[in-house]
Amino acid sequence: MEPPVIDLKLFNRWNVDLAKAITAIGSDTFFTELFDALRHQVRLCYPQIWLYHRDLPPKVLDHDIPTSARELQIDRYLEGPYREDPFYQISMNSPRSHIYRLGRLGGGQFQDSGYFKEYYGDTGTIDEIIFLTKLEDGSVVNFCIMRLPEQGEFSQDEYDLLYAL
């Protein structure tokens, strides 16, 4: 088996961008730097960071969602659909720091779910990847990136790259 080919320019760009994000830890620009670092690796839209806690509704910590999509992506989500969100359920039931892809959850039956029919199908997004990080207090940070139809779904190579990152 041949080892994977590494794009050294892309790898170098990641290292530079990650250094910028690390330098920004604790500042107002940290999440922006993190969003930009991933944007230089893969096409994405609507990056967002959520805090999930068992006893409270989710809290959006930061996002880069255009004003036109915020009501649906954030406000409507917080009205209750989050309870059926497969990522929220994983976060609350078996949290572990990991990367997940929406299409791999639910045995491929996602489009038949109530969550999809009642909420997700209206969002205009066609694919989603999240990075979950479990915190010591049991809450979970969800770093979410999405794709719109014109961007196409995340490829296996992109997922593998994000997994490696």
Secondary structure as UniProt FT lines:
FT   HELIX           8..23
FT   TURN            24..26
FT   TURN            28..29
FT   HELIX           30..39
FT   TURN            40..41
FT   STRAND          45..53
FT   TURN            54..55
FT   STRAND          56..63
FT   HELIX           67..70
FT   HELIX           71..76
FT   HELIX           77..78
FT   TURN            79..80
FT   HELIX           81..84
FT   HELIX           86..93
FT   STRAND          98..101
FT   HELIX           102..108
FT   HELIX           110..112
FT   HELIX           114..118
FT   HELIX           120..122
FT   STRAND          127..134
FT   TURN            136..137
FT   STRAND          140..147
FT   HELIX           149..151
FT   HELIX           156..164
//
